[in-house]
Amino acid sequence: MSEQPQIISIDNTPYLIDDLSDLCKEQLNLAQAGSQALGQKQAEAKLLQMGLDVALSEAKKLLPEPYQAEAAEEADEDVEVVDNRH
């Protein structure tokens, strides 16, 4: 029984793994590892975004009544929180 050749497909083009140089194999391994790391970071970013959204939502529930216009003018100092995530 003969062994099946190992084939890798890149951009829908098949290549025999035995025909690839060591440098090519190394570069392909790096590309695969980078792709996996990027996917992990994207998932982490989504979780962080969800956490930020929940924290902001919870903070908004705890805000006191807004200042009246006269009180804001008397304070002569406004602090604005800017949501620049989008």
BELMO-V717406 format. One record per residue. N is the residue number from 1. RES is the residue in one letter. SS is DSSP state (alpha for helix, beta for strand, coil for the rest). PSI is psi in whole degrees, 0 to 359 (999 if undefined). D_LAST is the distance of its C-alpha to the last C-alpha in Angstrom with 2 decimals. Layout:
{{N	RES	SS	PSI	D_LAST} {N	RES	SS	PSI	D_LAST}}
//
This chain:
{{1	M	coil	124	59.30} {2	S	coil	149	57.06} {3	E	coil	140	53.58} {4	Q	coil	137	50.66} {5	P	coil	143	48.88} {6	Q	coil	128	45.37} {7	I	beta	141	42.94} {8	I	beta	141	39.32} {9	S	beta	124	37.30} {10	I	beta	121	34.89} {11	D	coil	43	33.28} {12	N	coil	22	35.79} {13	T	beta	124	38.69} {14	P	beta	143	41.00} {15	Y	beta	143	42.41} {16	L	beta	130	45.08} {17	I	alpha	324	43.81} {18	D	alpha	338	47.24} {19	D	alpha	350	46.80} {20	L	coil	141	43.66} {21	S	coil	162	44.23} {22	D	alpha	320	43.33} {23	L	alpha	319	40.78} {24	C	alpha	316	39.18} {25	K	alpha	318	39.11} {26	E	alpha	315	37.55} {27	Q	alpha	319	34.79} {28	L	alpha	321	34.14} {29	N	alpha	318	34.04} {30	L	alpha	318	31.53} {31	A	alpha	319	29.32} {32	Q	alpha	317	29.61} {33	A	alpha	319	28.87} {34	G	alpha	320	25.80} {35	S	alpha	318	24.55} {36	Q	alpha	318	25.22} {37	A	alpha	319	23.53} {38	L	alpha	317	20.36} {39	G	alpha	320	20.45} {40	Q	alpha	316	20.99} {41	K	alpha	324	18.11} {42	Q	alpha	320	15.74} {43	A	alpha	319	17.33} {44	E	alpha	319	16.99} {45	A	alpha	321	13.25} {46	K	alpha	318	13.08} {47	L	alpha	319	15.52} {48	L	alpha	318	13.77} {49	Q	alpha	317	10.57} {50	M	alpha	318	13.23} {51	G	alpha	318	15.04} {52	L	alpha	318	12.36} {53	D	alpha	318	11.84} {54	V	alpha	315	15.65} {55	A	alpha	317	16.27} {56	L	alpha	319	14.24} {57	S	alpha	316	15.98} {58	E	alpha	321	19.26} {59	A	alpha	320	18.93} {60	K	alpha	326	18.45} {61	K	alpha	335	21.67} {62	L	coil	358	23.48} {63	L	coil	142	22.72} {64	P	coil	180	25.93} {65	E	coil	145	26.69} {66	P	coil	153	24.91} {67	Y	coil	147	27.06} {68	Q	coil	157	29.20} {69	A	alpha	319	28.94} {70	E	alpha	319	32.24} {71	A	alpha	322	31.26} {72	A	alpha	321	28.10} {73	E	alpha	322	30.27} {74	E	alpha	324	32.89} {75	A	alpha	330	30.55} {76	D	coil	19	29.61} {77	E	coil	116	26.64} {78	D	coil	142	23.19} {79	V	coil	127	20.49} {80	E	coil	131	16.94} {81	V	coil	123	14.17} {82	V	coil	126	10.83} {83	D	coil	97	7.68} {84	N	coil	28	5.52} {85	R	coil	344	3.79} {86	H	coil	999	0.00}}
//
